[in-house]
Amino acid sequence: MQIKKKNDIDIILDNFSSIAEWDHTGKKLYLVFPDRKRGGQWTLMRYDDNRYSVHGLGQEYLDEAELFFDERDSIISFLWDNRAAFNASLKVAR
């Protein structure tokens, strides 16, 4: 599923388990895609309680901690802003 309009993000979040990998240690689903603004990668995570977070990592930076999204609109805005990189990562995964 590609992000072409904001409504697509709701479908992606509702079906996150079908596109994400499972982290047994952290007990969370995760998906990695490029951070084109900083030249690294984003890891988008969903926990069992349906909380989403993101963490950035690159050669020149490492986010100190995961950033948790308090509201669904926040995760939708994040994915909308990063939709080109997100879409590209899903094409490669196929």
Beta strands, then each sheet from edge to edge (+ up, - down):
strand 1: 21-23
strand 2: 28-35
strand 3: 40-47
strand 4: 52-58
strand 5: 67-68
sheet 1: 1+ 2- 3+ 4- 5+
end
